[in-house]
Amino acid sequence: MLAFISKVDTVFEVINPENSGVLYKFVLTRISGEPSVAIRQRNLENWDDLRTFLKNTYTEKRTLDFYTTQSFGVR
């Protein structure tokens, strides 16, 4: 998901801001499955709102304890 978000961020940075609405609608068509259903149930009107929703909902949230255990864990 983070790769998708990063790619879309890059496109939004380089397009003419006047075309952001059309690009946002295109981005919505590229999302399928459960995320698509979840997005339709919310009032996400622009890429910033969608990006925040995707990051909060679909990216892994790992704690410092997780990384410590991974780094120093017994194998």
PyMOL Python script that loads the backbone (N, CA, C, O; Angstrom):
from pymol import cmd

cmd.read_pdbstr("""\
ATOM      1  N   MET A   1       0.830  -1.188   0.000  1.00  0.00           N
ATOM      2  CA  MET A   1       0.000   0.000   0.000  1.00  0.00           C
ATOM      3  C   MET A   1       0.880   1.260   0.000  1.00  0.00           C
ATOM      4  O   MET A   1       0.561   2.249  -0.661  1.00  0.00           O
ATOM      5  N   LEU A   2       1.983   1.212   0.744  1.00  0.00           N
ATOM      6  CA  LEU A   2       2.841   2.400   0.787  1.00  0.00           C
ATOM      7  C   LEU A   2       3.443   2.721  -0.576  1.00  0.00           C
ATOM      8  O   LEU A   2       3.645   3.890  -0.902  1.00  0.00           O
ATOM      9  N   ALA A   3       3.731   1.695  -1.374  1.00  0.00           N
ATOM     10  CA  ALA A   3       4.259   1.940  -2.721  1.00  0.00           C
ATOM     11  C   ALA A   3       3.217   2.638  -3.582  1.00  0.00           C
ATOM     12  O   ALA A   3       3.545   3.569  -4.318  1.00  0.00           O
ATOM     13  N   PHE A   4       1.970   2.200  -3.498  1.00  0.00           N
ATOM     14  CA  PHE A   4       0.882   2.830  -4.240  1.00  0.00           C
ATOM     15  C   PHE A   4       0.735   4.290  -3.821  1.00  0.00           C
ATOM     16  O   PHE A   4       0.640   5.173  -4.673  1.00  0.00           O
ATOM     17  N   ILE A   5       0.716   4.544  -2.530  1.00  0.00           N
ATOM     18  CA  ILE A   5       0.575   5.907  -2.011  1.00  0.00           C
ATOM     19  C   ILE A   5       1.715   6.788  -2.504  1.00  0.00           C
ATOM     20  O   ILE A   5       1.493   7.927  -2.916  1.00  0.00           O
ATOM     21  N   SER A   6       2.927   6.263  -2.461  1.00  0.00           N
ATOM     22  CA  SER A   6       4.091   7.027  -2.907  1.00  0.00           C
ATOM     23  C   SER A   6       4.002   7.374  -4.389  1.00  0.00           C
ATOM     24  O   SER A   6       4.314   8.497  -4.785  1.00  0.00           O
ATOM     25  N   LYS A   7       3.582   6.423  -5.201  1.00  0.00           N
ATOM     26  CA  LYS A   7       3.461   6.681  -6.642  1.00  0.00           C
ATOM     27  C   LYS A   7       2.400   7.737  -6.923  1.00  0.00           C
ATOM     28  O   LYS A   7       2.610   8.630  -7.744  1.00  0.00           O
ATOM     29  N   VAL A   8       1.272   7.636  -6.247  1.00  0.00           N
ATOM     30  CA  VAL A   8       0.208   8.622  -6.464  1.00  0.00           C
ATOM     31  C   VAL A   8       0.658   9.997  -5.963  1.00  0.00           C
ATOM     32  O   VAL A   8       0.378  11.006  -6.611  1.00  0.00           O
ATOM     33  N   ASP A   9       1.340  10.051  -4.836  1.00  0.00           N
ATOM     34  CA  ASP A   9       1.886  11.326  -4.351  1.00  0.00           C
ATOM     35  C   ASP A   9       2.761  11.982  -5.410  1.00  0.00           C
ATOM     36  O   ASP A   9       2.666  13.186  -5.646  1.00  0.00           O
ATOM     37  N   THR A  10       3.607  11.188  -6.040  1.00  0.00           N
ATOM     38  CA  THR A  10       4.515  11.711  -7.063  1.00  0.00           C
ATOM     39  C   THR A  10       3.733  12.293  -8.237  1.00  0.00           C
ATOM     40  O   THR A  10       4.067  13.370  -8.732  1.00  0.00           O
ATOM     41  N   VAL A  11       2.715  11.601  -8.675  1.00  0.00           N
ATOM     42  CA  VAL A  11       1.915  12.101  -9.801  1.00  0.00           C
ATOM     43  C   VAL A  11       1.214  13.401  -9.422  1.00  0.00           C
ATOM     44  O   VAL A  11       1.171  14.337 -10.220  1.00  0.00           O
ATOM     45  N   PHE A  12       0.666  13.466  -8.209  1.00  0.00           N
ATOM     46  CA  PHE A  12      -0.004  14.704  -7.788  1.00  0.00           C
ATOM     47  C   PHE A  12       0.979  15.874  -7.701  1.00  0.00           C
ATOM     48  O   PHE A  12       0.587  17.025  -7.889  1.00  0.00           O
ATOM     49  N   GLU A  13       2.241  15.588  -7.419  1.00  0.00           N
ATOM     50  CA  GLU A  13       3.241  16.648  -7.342  1.00  0.00           C
ATOM     51  C   GLU A  13       3.565  17.242  -8.711  1.00  0.00           C
ATOM     52  O   GLU A  13       3.902  18.422  -8.808  1.00  0.00           O
ATOM     53  N   VAL A  14       3.467  16.438  -9.762  1.00  0.00           N
ATOM     54  CA  VAL A  14       3.919  16.908 -11.069  1.00  0.00           C
ATOM     55  C   VAL A  14       2.806  17.357 -12.007  1.00  0.00           C
ATOM     56  O   VAL A  14       3.087  17.962 -13.041  1.00  0.00           O
ATOM     57  N   ILE A  15       1.536  17.073 -11.669  1.00  0.00           N
ATOM     58  CA  ILE A  15       0.459  17.482 -12.573  1.00  0.00           C
ATOM     59  C   ILE A  15       0.048  18.927 -12.307  1.00  0.00           C
ATOM     60  O   ILE A  15       0.355  19.508 -11.266  1.00  0.00           O
ATOM     61  N   ASN A  16      -0.641  19.469 -13.268  1.00  0.00           N
ATOM     62  CA  ASN A  16      -1.242  20.787 -13.107  1.00  0.00           C
ATOM     63  C   ASN A  16      -2.346  20.660 -12.048  1.00  0.00           C
ATOM     64  O   ASN A  16      -3.215  19.796 -12.173  1.00  0.00           O
ATOM     65  N   PRO A  17      -2.326  21.501 -11.015  1.00  0.00           N
ATOM     66  CA  PRO A  17      -3.340  21.406  -9.964  1.00  0.00           C
ATOM     67  C   PRO A  17      -4.780  21.464 -10.478  1.00  0.00           C
ATOM     68  O   PRO A  17      -5.689  20.953  -9.824  1.00  0.00           O
ATOM     69  N   GLU A  18      -4.992  22.071 -11.625  1.00  0.00           N
ATOM     70  CA  GLU A  18      -6.337  22.129 -12.203  1.00  0.00           C
ATOM     71  C   GLU A  18      -6.864  20.731 -12.553  1.00  0.00           C
ATOM     72  O   GLU A  18      -8.074  20.527 -12.640  1.00  0.00           O
ATOM     73  N   ASN A  19      -5.954  19.773 -12.753  1.00  0.00           N
ATOM     74  CA  ASN A  19      -6.338  18.418 -13.141  1.00  0.00           C
ATOM     75  C   ASN A  19      -6.424  17.457 -11.957  1.00  0.00           C
ATOM     76  O   ASN A  19      -6.623  16.257 -12.147  1.00  0.00           O
ATOM     77  N   SER A  20      -6.277  17.969 -10.751  1.00  0.00           N
ATOM     78  CA  SER A  20      -6.243  17.082  -9.587  1.00  0.00           C
ATOM     79  C   SER A  20      -7.570  16.347  -9.369  1.00  0.00           C
ATOM     80  O   SER A  20      -7.565  15.205  -8.911  1.00  0.00           O
ATOM     81  N   GLY A  21      -8.678  16.965  -9.681  1.00  0.00           N
ATOM     82  CA  GLY A  21      -9.977  16.304  -9.528  1.00  0.00           C
ATOM     83  C   GLY A  21     -10.114  15.095 -10.438  1.00  0.00           C
ATOM     84  O   GLY A  21     -10.612  14.048 -10.024  1.00  0.00           O
ATOM     85  N   VAL A  22      -9.673  15.245 -11.673  1.00  0.00           N
ATOM     86  CA  VAL A  22      -9.730  14.142 -12.633  1.00  0.00           C
ATOM     87  C   VAL A  22      -8.774  13.032 -12.201  1.00  0.00           C
ATOM     88  O   VAL A  22      -9.117  11.851 -12.258  1.00  0.00           O
ATOM     89  N   LEU A  23      -7.585  13.414 -11.775  1.00  0.00           N
ATOM     90  CA  LEU A  23      -6.626  12.416 -11.320  1.00  0.00           C
ATOM     91  C   LEU A  23      -7.155  11.670 -10.094  1.00  0.00           C
ATOM     92  O   LEU A  23      -6.991  10.454  -9.991  1.00  0.00           O
ATOM     93  N   TYR A  24      -7.776  12.378  -9.182  1.00  0.00           N
ATOM     94  CA  TYR A  24      -8.345  11.739  -7.993  1.00  0.00           C
ATOM     95  C   TYR A  24      -9.389  10.692  -8.397  1.00  0.00           C
ATOM     96  O   TYR A  24      -9.400   9.588  -7.853  1.00  0.00           O
ATOM     97  N   LYS A  25     -10.250  11.030  -9.334  1.00  0.00           N
ATOM     98  CA  LYS A  25     -11.247  10.065  -9.799  1.00  0.00           C
ATOM     99  C   LYS A  25     -10.591   8.855 -10.450  1.00  0.00           C
ATOM    100  O   LYS A  25     -11.064   7.729 -10.292  1.00  0.00           O
ATOM    101  N   PHE A  26      -9.504   9.083 -11.180  1.00  0.00           N
ATOM    102  CA  PHE A  26      -8.766   7.970 -11.791  1.00  0.00           C
ATOM    103  C   PHE A  26      -8.155   7.079 -10.715  1.00  0.00           C
ATOM    104  O   PHE A  26      -8.220   5.853 -10.809  1.00  0.00           O
ATOM    105  N   VAL A  27      -7.567   7.690  -9.701  1.00  0.00           N
ATOM    106  CA  VAL A  27      -6.961   6.922  -8.600  1.00  0.00           C
ATOM    107  C   VAL A  27      -8.018   6.041  -7.948  1.00  0.00           C
ATOM    108  O   VAL A  27      -7.749   4.881  -7.634  1.00  0.00           O
ATOM    109  N   LEU A  28      -9.209   6.574  -7.741  1.00  0.00           N
ATOM    110  CA  LEU A  28     -10.287   5.781  -7.146  1.00  0.00           C
ATOM    111  C   LEU A  28     -10.605   4.544  -7.985  1.00  0.00           C
ATOM    112  O   LEU A  28     -10.958   3.500  -7.436  1.00  0.00           O
ATOM    113  N   THR A  29     -10.483   4.651  -9.304  1.00  0.00           N
ATOM    114  CA  THR A  29     -10.765   3.489 -10.158  1.00  0.00           C
ATOM    115  C   THR A  29      -9.689   2.426 -10.056  1.00  0.00           C
ATOM    116  O   THR A  29      -9.930   1.274 -10.419  1.00  0.00           O
ATOM    117  N   ARG A  30      -8.516   2.777  -9.575  1.00  0.00           N
ATOM    118  CA  ARG A  30      -7.406   1.830  -9.470  1.00  0.00           C
ATOM    119  C   ARG A  30      -7.440   1.023  -8.171  1.00  0.00           C
ATOM    120  O   ARG A  30      -6.666   0.080  -8.002  1.00  0.00           O
ATOM    121  N   ILE A  31      -8.316   1.387  -7.275  1.00  0.00           N
ATOM    122  CA  ILE A  31      -8.424   0.702  -5.989  1.00  0.00           C
ATOM    123  C   ILE A  31      -9.577  -0.289  -6.082  1.00  0.00           C
ATOM    124  O   ILE A  31     -10.685   0.063  -6.488  1.00  0.00           O
ATOM    125  N   SER A  32      -9.301  -1.526  -5.702  1.00  0.00           N
ATOM    126  CA  SER A  32     -10.339  -2.549  -5.808  1.00  0.00           C
ATOM    127  C   SER A  32     -10.429  -3.353  -4.518  1.00  0.00           C
ATOM    128  O   SER A  32      -9.633  -3.168  -3.597  1.00  0.00           O
ATOM    129  N   GLY A  33     -11.396  -4.235  -4.468  1.00  0.00           N
ATOM    130  CA  GLY A  33     -11.555  -5.117  -3.322  1.00  0.00           C
ATOM    131  C   GLY A  33     -12.105  -4.403  -2.105  1.00  0.00           C
ATOM    132  O   GLY A  33     -12.841  -3.423  -2.216  1.00  0.00           O
ATOM    133  N   GLU A  34     -11.732  -4.913  -0.941  1.00  0.00           N
ATOM    134  CA  GLU A  34     -12.236  -4.379   0.326  1.00  0.00           C
ATOM    135  C   GLU A  34     -11.925  -2.894   0.507  1.00  0.00           C
ATOM    136  O   GLU A  34     -12.785  -2.162   0.996  1.00  0.00           O
ATOM    137  N   PRO A  35     -10.726  -2.413   0.133  1.00  0.00           N
ATOM    138  CA  PRO A  35     -10.484  -0.968   0.274  1.00  0.00           C
ATOM    139  C   PRO A  35     -11.463  -0.125  -0.540  1.00  0.00           C
ATOM    140  O   PRO A  35     -11.869   0.950  -0.097  1.00  0.00           O
ATOM    141  N   SER A  36     -11.840  -0.597  -1.714  1.00  0.00           N
ATOM    142  CA  SER A  36     -12.786   0.148  -2.539  1.00  0.00           C
ATOM    143  C   SER A  36     -14.137   0.283  -1.845  1.00  0.00           C
ATOM    144  O   SER A  36     -14.749   1.351  -1.862  1.00  0.00           O
ATOM    145  N   VAL A  37     -14.593  -0.802  -1.239  1.00  0.00           N
ATOM    146  CA  VAL A  37     -15.871  -0.772  -0.517  1.00  0.00           C
ATOM    147  C   VAL A  37     -15.785   0.190   0.661  1.00  0.00           C
ATOM    148  O   VAL A  37     -16.696   0.988   0.883  1.00  0.00           O
ATOM    149  N   ALA A  38     -14.693   0.116   1.414  1.00  0.00           N
ATOM    150  CA  ALA A  38     -14.513   0.988   2.579  1.00  0.00           C
ATOM    151  C   ALA A  38     -14.456   2.457   2.173  1.00  0.00           C
ATOM    152  O   ALA A  38     -14.983   3.315   2.882  1.00  0.00           O
ATOM    153  N   ILE A  39     -13.828   2.752   1.050  1.00  0.00           N
ATOM    154  CA  ILE A  39     -13.711   4.133   0.579  1.00  0.00           C
ATOM    155  C   ILE A  39     -15.081   4.680   0.172  1.00  0.00           C
ATOM    156  O   ILE A  39     -15.408   5.830   0.467  1.00  0.00           O
ATOM    157  N   ARG A  40     -15.869   3.862  -0.499  1.00  0.00           N
ATOM    158  CA  ARG A  40     -17.198   4.309  -0.934  1.00  0.00           C
ATOM    159  C   ARG A  40     -18.110   4.636   0.245  1.00  0.00           C
ATOM    160  O   ARG A  40     -19.052   5.413   0.097  1.00  0.00           O
ATOM    161  N   GLN A  41     -17.843   4.056   1.406  1.00  0.00           N
ATOM    162  CA  GLN A  41     -18.674   4.289   2.578  1.00  0.00           C
ATOM    163  C   GLN A  41     -18.261   5.551   3.344  1.00  0.00           C
ATOM    164  O   GLN A  41     -18.874   5.896   4.354  1.00  0.00           O
ATOM    165  N   ARG A  42     -17.245   6.220   2.870  1.00  0.00           N
ATOM    166  CA  ARG A  42     -16.762   7.434   3.536  1.00  0.00           C
ATOM    167  C   ARG A  42     -16.855   8.618   2.583  1.00  0.00           C
ATOM    168  O   ARG A  42     -17.012   8.451   1.374  1.00  0.00           O
ATOM    169  N   ASN A  43     -16.757   9.795   3.138  1.00  0.00           N
ATOM    170  CA  ASN A  43     -16.808  11.011   2.339  1.00  0.00           C
ATOM    171  C   ASN A  43     -15.388  11.530   2.126  1.00  0.00           C
ATOM    172  O   ASN A  43     -14.988  12.540   2.704  1.00  0.00           O
ATOM    173  N   LEU A  44     -14.638  10.822   1.288  1.00  0.00           N
ATOM    174  CA  LEU A  44     -13.260  11.205   0.993  1.00  0.00           C
ATOM    175  C   LEU A  44     -13.263  11.989  -0.308  1.00  0.00           C
ATOM    176  O   LEU A  44     -13.449  11.421  -1.385  1.00  0.00           O
ATOM    177  N   GLU A  45     -13.057  13.283  -0.206  1.00  0.00           N
ATOM    178  CA  GLU A  45     -13.258  14.140  -1.366  1.00  0.00           C
ATOM    179  C   GLU A  45     -11.992  14.508  -2.122  1.00  0.00           C
ATOM    180  O   GLU A  45     -12.070  15.105  -3.196  1.00  0.00           O
ATOM    181  N   ASN A  46     -10.821  14.163  -1.581  1.00  0.00           N
ATOM    182  CA  ASN A  46      -9.585  14.508  -2.276  1.00  0.00           C
ATOM    183  C   ASN A  46      -8.488  13.526  -1.896  1.00  0.00           C
ATOM    184  O   ASN A  46      -8.663  12.685  -1.014  1.00  0.00           O
ATOM    185  N   TRP A  47      -7.359  13.647  -2.576  1.00  0.00           N
ATOM    186  CA  TRP A  47      -6.260  12.720  -2.365  1.00  0.00           C
ATOM    187  C   TRP A  47      -5.715  12.790  -0.936  1.00  0.00           C
ATOM    188  O   TRP A  47      -5.362  11.756  -0.369  1.00  0.00           O
ATOM    189  N   ASP A  48      -5.641  13.956  -0.355  1.00  0.00           N
ATOM    190  CA  ASP A  48      -5.130  14.067   1.019  1.00  0.00           C
ATOM    191  C   ASP A  48      -5.986  13.255   1.988  1.00  0.00           C
ATOM    192  O   ASP A  48      -5.456  12.548   2.845  1.00  0.00           O
ATOM    193  N   ASP A  49      -7.297  13.354   1.852  1.00  0.00           N
ATOM    194  CA  ASP A  49      -8.197  12.572   2.710  1.00  0.00           C
ATOM    195  C   ASP A  49      -8.034  11.077   2.455  1.00  0.00           C
ATOM    196  O   ASP A  49      -7.977  10.283   3.393  1.00  0.00           O
ATOM    197  N   LEU A  50      -7.961  10.702   1.186  1.00  0.00           N
ATOM    198  CA  LEU A  50      -7.824   9.294   0.834  1.00  0.00           C
ATOM    199  C   LEU A  50      -6.491   8.739   1.324  1.00  0.00           C
ATOM    200  O   LEU A  50      -6.442   7.643   1.884  1.00  0.00           O
ATOM    201  N   ARG A  51      -5.405   9.494   1.115  1.00  0.00           N
ATOM    202  CA  ARG A  51      -4.081   9.054   1.567  1.00  0.00           C
ATOM    203  C   ARG A  51      -4.086   8.794   3.065  1.00  0.00           C
ATOM    204  O   ARG A  51      -3.592   7.762   3.518  1.00  0.00           O
ATOM    205  N   THR A  52      -4.640   9.720   3.833  1.00  0.00           N
ATOM    206  CA  THR A  52      -4.707   9.559   5.282  1.00  0.00           C
ATOM    207  C   THR A  52      -5.493   8.311   5.652  1.00  0.00           C
ATOM    208  O   THR A  52      -5.069   7.541   6.514  1.00  0.00           O
ATOM    209  N   PHE A  53      -6.632   8.109   5.007  1.00  0.00           N
ATOM    210  CA  PHE A  53      -7.449   6.929   5.280  1.00  0.00           C
ATOM    211  C   PHE A  53      -6.678   5.647   4.962  1.00  0.00           C
ATOM    212  O   PHE A  53      -6.664   4.718   5.768  1.00  0.00           O
ATOM    213  N   LEU A  54      -6.040   5.593   3.798  1.00  0.00           N
ATOM    214  CA  LEU A  54      -5.307   4.395   3.411  1.00  0.00           C
ATOM    215  C   LEU A  54      -4.161   4.096   4.378  1.00  0.00           C
ATOM    216  O   LEU A  54      -3.963   2.949   4.778  1.00  0.00           O
ATOM    217  N   LYS A  55      -3.411   5.133   4.748  1.00  0.00           N
ATOM    218  CA  LYS A  55      -2.298   4.923   5.673  1.00  0.00           C
ATOM    219  C   LYS A  55      -2.790   4.442   7.034  1.00  0.00           C
ATOM    220  O   LYS A  55      -2.222   3.516   7.614  1.00  0.00           O
ATOM    221  N   ASN A  56      -3.837   5.066   7.534  1.00  0.00           N
ATOM    222  CA  ASN A  56      -4.339   4.701   8.863  1.00  0.00           C
ATOM    223  C   ASN A  56      -4.986   3.325   8.885  1.00  0.00           C
ATOM    224  O   ASN A  56      -4.975   2.649   9.914  1.00  0.00           O
ATOM    225  N   THR A  57      -5.547   2.908   7.764  1.00  0.00           N
ATOM    226  CA  THR A  57      -6.311   1.671   7.734  1.00  0.00           C
ATOM    227  C   THR A  57      -5.522   0.475   7.216  1.00  0.00           C
ATOM    228  O   THR A  57      -5.722  -0.643   7.690  1.00  0.00           O
ATOM    229  N   TYR A  58      -4.633   0.686   6.256  1.00  0.00           N
ATOM    230  CA  TYR A  58      -4.034  -0.442   5.551  1.00  0.00           C
ATOM    231  C   TYR A  58      -2.519  -0.568   5.666  1.00  0.00           C
ATOM    232  O   TYR A  58      -1.938  -1.451   5.036  1.00  0.00           O
ATOM    233  N   THR A  59      -1.874   0.265   6.433  1.00  0.00           N
ATOM    234  CA  THR A  59      -0.438   0.077   6.627  1.00  0.00           C
ATOM    235  C   THR A  59      -0.196  -0.539   7.993  1.00  0.00           C
ATOM    236  O   THR A  59      -0.968  -0.339   8.930  1.00  0.00           O
ATOM    237  N   GLU A  60       0.880  -1.286   8.086  1.00  0.00           N
ATOM    238  CA  GLU A  60       1.198  -1.945   9.339  1.00  0.00           C
ATOM    239  C   GLU A  60       1.626  -0.920  10.376  1.00  0.00           C
ATOM    240  O   GLU A  60       2.378   0.014  10.096  1.00  0.00           O
ATOM    241  N   LYS A  61       1.127  -1.128  11.562  1.00  0.00           N
ATOM    242  CA  LYS A  61       1.519  -0.270  12.672  1.00  0.00           C
ATOM    243  C   LYS A  61       2.318  -1.136  13.636  1.00  0.00           C
ATOM    244  O   LYS A  61       1.760  -1.985  14.330  1.00  0.00           O
ATOM    245  N   ARG A  62       3.594  -0.920  13.671  1.00  0.00           N
ATOM    246  CA  ARG A  62       4.453  -1.728  14.514  1.00  0.00           C
ATOM    247  C   ARG A  62       5.050  -0.856  15.614  1.00  0.00           C
ATOM    248  O   ARG A  62       5.371   0.315  15.409  1.00  0.00           O
ATOM    249  N   THR A  63       5.185  -1.458  16.761  1.00  0.00           N
ATOM    250  CA  THR A  63       5.692  -0.731  17.916  1.00  0.00           C
ATOM    251  C   THR A  63       7.204  -0.876  18.019  1.00  0.00           C
ATOM    252  O   THR A  63       7.815  -1.699  17.336  1.00  0.00           O
ATOM    253  N   LEU A  64       7.784  -0.075  18.870  1.00  0.00           N
ATOM    254  CA  LEU A  64       9.213  -0.170  19.138  1.00  0.00           C
ATOM    255  C   LEU A  64       9.550  -1.546  19.700  1.00  0.00           C
ATOM    256  O   LEU A  64      10.612  -2.095  19.408  1.00  0.00           O
ATOM    257  N   ASP A  65       8.654  -2.100  20.502  1.00  0.00           N
ATOM    258  CA  ASP A  65       8.868  -3.445  21.042  1.00  0.00           C
ATOM    259  C   ASP A  65       8.986  -4.483  19.930  1.00  0.00           C
ATOM    260  O   ASP A  65       9.811  -5.392  20.013  1.00  0.00           O
ATOM    261  N   PHE A  66       8.178  -4.354  18.910  1.00  0.00           N
ATOM    262  CA  PHE A  66       8.246  -5.291  17.793  1.00  0.00           C
ATOM    263  C   PHE A  66       9.627  -5.252  17.152  1.00  0.00           C
ATOM    264  O   PHE A  66      10.244  -6.293  16.927  1.00  0.00           O
ATOM    265  N   TYR A  67      10.111  -4.039  16.857  1.00  0.00           N
ATOM    266  CA  TYR A  67      11.412  -3.923  16.196  1.00  0.00           C
ATOM    267  C   TYR A  67      12.550  -4.374  17.105  1.00  0.00           C
ATOM    268  O   TYR A  67      13.531  -4.951  16.634  1.00  0.00           O
ATOM    269  N   THR A  68      12.427  -4.119  18.383  1.00  0.00           N
ATOM    270  CA  THR A  68      13.447  -4.574  19.338  1.00  0.00           C
ATOM    271  C   THR A  68      13.481  -6.088  19.360  1.00  0.00           C
ATOM    272  O   THR A  68      14.555  -6.688  19.331  1.00  0.00           O
ATOM    273  N   THR A  69      12.326  -6.704  19.411  1.00  0.00           N
ATOM    274  CA  THR A  69      12.255  -8.157  19.421  1.00  0.00           C
ATOM    275  C   THR A  69      12.827  -8.729  18.127  1.00  0.00           C
ATOM    276  O   THR A  69      13.549  -9.726  18.156  1.00  0.00           O
ATOM    277  N   GLN A  70      12.516  -8.115  17.010  1.00  0.00           N
ATOM    278  CA  GLN A  70      13.056  -8.581  15.732  1.00  0.00           C
ATOM    279  C   GLN A  70      14.573  -8.436  15.670  1.00  0.00           C
ATOM    280  O   GLN A  70      15.267  -9.295  15.124  1.00  0.00           O
ATOM    281  N   SER A  71      15.078  -7.346  16.232  1.00  0.00           N
ATOM    282  CA  SER A  71      16.518  -7.081  16.158  1.00  0.00           C
ATOM    283  C   SER A  71      17.320  -7.975  17.098  1.00  0.00           C
ATOM    284  O   SER A  71      18.403  -8.442  16.745  1.00  0.00           O
ATOM    285  N   PHE A  72      16.789  -8.209  18.287  1.00  0.00           N
ATOM    286  CA  PHE A  72      17.547  -8.916  19.314  1.00  0.00           C
ATOM    287  C   PHE A  72      16.965 -10.270  19.667  1.00  0.00           C
ATOM    288  O   PHE A  72      17.435 -10.924  20.598  1.00  0.00           O
ATOM    289  N   GLY A  73      15.953 -10.697  18.940  1.00  0.00           N
ATOM    290  CA  GLY A  73      15.275 -11.957  19.257  1.00  0.00           C
ATOM    291  C   GLY A  73      16.186 -13.151  19.027  1.00  0.00           C
ATOM    292  O   GLY A  73      17.085 -13.124  18.186  1.00  0.00           O
ATOM    293  N   VAL A  74      15.933 -14.183  19.788  1.00  0.00           N
ATOM    294  CA  VAL A  74      16.668 -15.436  19.652  1.00  0.00           C
ATOM    295  C   VAL A  74      16.095 -16.185  18.471  1.00  0.00           C
ATOM    296  O   VAL A  74      14.879 -16.287  18.314  1.00  0.00           O
ATOM    297  N   ARG A  75      16.973 -16.705  17.646  1.00  0.00           N
ATOM    298  CA  ARG A  75      16.504 -17.444  16.451  1.00  0.00           C
ATOM    299  C   ARG A  75      16.850 -18.888  16.566  1.00  0.00           C
ATOM    300  O   ARG A  75      16.542 -19.670  15.667  1.00  0.00           O
TER     301      ARG A  75
END
""", "prot")
cmd.dss("prot")
cmd.show_as("cartoon", "prot")
cmd.util.cbc("prot")
cmd.orient("prot")
